[in-house]
Amino acid sequence: MRSKSFILLNVLIVVAALCHFTFAQEPLQCTSIVLTHWMTPDEFLRRSEIGRGFTPTPPPPAPVTNLAEFNYNEGVLIRYPFGIPMALIKKMSEVGIVITIVANQSAQNTVYNQYVNNGVNLTNCSFLIAPTDSYWTRDYGPWFVINGENKVGIVDFPYNRPRPSDDDIPVKMASFMDVPLYGMNIIHTGGNYMCDGMEAAASTNLVYSENPSLSPSQIHQMMNDYLGIINYHVRPDPNGTYIDHIDCWAKFLDVDKILVRQVPSSHPQYNLIEQAAAYWQSAISSYGTPYQVFRVNTPNNQPYTNSFILKDHVFVPFTGNTLYDNEALQAYQNAMPGYQIIGVYQNPSTPWESTDALHCRTHEVADKYMLFIKHLPIVHTQPCDEDYLITTYIKSLCDSAIIADSTRVFYSIDNGPYQIIPLSYQSNDQYTALIPRQPAGSSIRYFLQAAEKSGRNMYHPFIGVTDPHNFMVGEGIHPHITLSTHSVDTSSNPGQVVNFPISITNVGYADLAWILQIDSASSSWLYSSDIMGTLSPGSTQDITLTLDATFLSPALYESKISIQSNDPDQPVDNILVHFNVFSGIGIHNEIDWLADCKIGPNPFSNQLLIEFRLNQSIPVIIEIYNSSGYIVKTISKGYLPSGVNHFIWNTPESSFISLPDGLYLVKISTDKSHKLIKVIHKN
């Protein structure tokens, strides 16, 4: 940096000497100097005038959002005499508002007639009457923010050139747009600044060298206070030119996208430019992901990164070399699907330069009445066992009512058709929606939409369906509980005790911690020795419920068992209990009607024998349940004779090959009682 400044100083001295020699007979006046993008020799000697008359102010009310070039803008700020071709002005007037800075009414009339003669859309044109020194509106133009009161405002700064009329344009624009003005006392320039519309921005270390009275930490703090910038990427300039502007080699295309120039390995700046690209490949965007770094070939120092984004159009400076121009066009199309990428040829009188092109001579203008959507998208892999929460902030800055059924999420699974779910209003302009959970391996694309009654309709991301947010679905992360049954329906005679087995299974992906609680009103007759436990994924625990009729009178007793767990889907699972205590008169208990019950082999693989003896002919149901409480097979249903009854579960419709290994329950029941026997299946 020091050697570059030394060379520049010597060049300026030589140029100043030549100017003095050329005009020796007629003293050179400041007003006769033709301004350049870099400081003229005269300006270099007047560097002390930079910031003279600048008025600092307190920062905007927090939180502050610095608006990016690629979002929420209604138009463009340019200056007459022009540095851009009329064909570009015509096209921009078809896309958004064109605000032209003119020195006086006479100049406005001249420009108006030029616009008429060239087919410029005059309904989208307005004029700011103010003196200027140059046409580099990018460098001295206003920086737009949304303050904590949801109002668009302008942040002004001392322009890094001793050009007082240019430096005053942000003040004039604030008055022109009737928006708040904030003065940030950091010498700066728009060509050396880009932001992502969230919390990140970037400049070269020119911002440090031009503010020697401020430490880097002080500069970063002021960028935070005035612009809401938390991650300020201040990088060395890899180009090695006089200008040190970041827009000569890089450009934010979206929150997580950046375009960086590329040169052949024979280029003298190759190593430095590759180092710059490598930095951005490892940096983390405001979305929490590494930047997507796109490259554009600039072998002859073409100014392809010096482009301008206006709504859904991107204007790229073309140099006339068809091969390289088409490559640049393709680079933008790859990076920004859905945008209209338009090549713009230079005016011969104001040609594009490697350090001064289309971006330098235009400046976006925010829509002060915008429909503002702020959303941190889902970008990382999500688990398959939970729904996906979408949260967003939606605010109409003109206080127009949001159309209720317009706030929506469009989502697509595995590139399938888009489905729509509503964004529901919560409070304080916050909205939420849940994209339903999907199987592991699924890919999900989504975008948001909102509209308000003033007519504004907005998407997030800005381009919507053609370049949506996306994320992948991975394995689950939560435990999930299943019970062998959700009801206990049994009976007993007074004085008897019935043991009822149930099973708890963890079918999830993490350890399941559970606690069993019994309604205190039934604690005298219903209890369990197992009241808590932890199950690893895929494991089962058998517990026994004891129903004690020792001190119960004949009646129907009811209770509820609650099993609390860390399953996020089912933090409380309930089992309803019905315990019928008979009088004992004329009623046969379990021993009376069922005896000598044999079930085997246990474990079983390809068949299961069920055998028991009945003391009388009664209706009996024989069923097989899995550990989740679902019926696998009904073996028999109807009257069975007294004596020995036997059944073999090995029918053609029962495929033991497809029967999962694990615990099963054989239930033999009548209308008054039942018996449960646990069996294990192993292939």
Buried (B, 14 or more C-beta within 10 A) or exposed (E): EEEBEEEBEEBBEEBBEEBEEEEEEEEBEEEEEEBEBBBBBBBBBBEEBBBEEBEBBEBBBEEBBBBBBBBBBBBBBBBBBBBBBBBBBBBBBEBBBBBBBBBEEEBBEBBBEBBEEEEBBEEBBEBBBBBBBBBBBBBBBBBBBBBEEBBBBBBBBBBBBBBBBBBBBBBBBBEBBEBBBBBBBBBBBBBBBBBBBBBBBBBBBBBBBBBEEBEEEEBBBBBBBBBBBEBBBBBBBBBEBBBBBBBBBBBBBBBBBBBBBBBEEEBEBBEBBBEBBEBBEEBEBBBEBEBBBBBBBBBEBBBBBBBBBBBBBBBBBBBEEEEBBEBBBEBBBEBBEBBBBBBBBBBEEBEBBBBBBBBBBBBBBBBBBBBBBBBBBBBEEBBBBBEBEBBBEBBBBBEBEBEEEBBBBBBBBEEEEBEEBBBEBEEEBBBBBEBEBBEBEBBBBBBBBBBBEEEBEBBBBBBBBEBBBBBBBBEBBBBBBBBBBEEBBBBBBBEBEBEBBBBBBBBBBBEBBBEBEBEEEBEEBBBBEBEEBBBEBEBBBBBEBEBBBEEBEBEEBEBBBEBBBBBEBBEEBEBEBEBBBBEEEEEBBBEEBBEEBEBEEBBBBEEBBBBBBBEEEBEBBBBBBBBBBEEBBEBBEEEBEEEEBEBEBEEEEBEBEEBEEBBBBBBBBBEBBBBBBBBEBEE
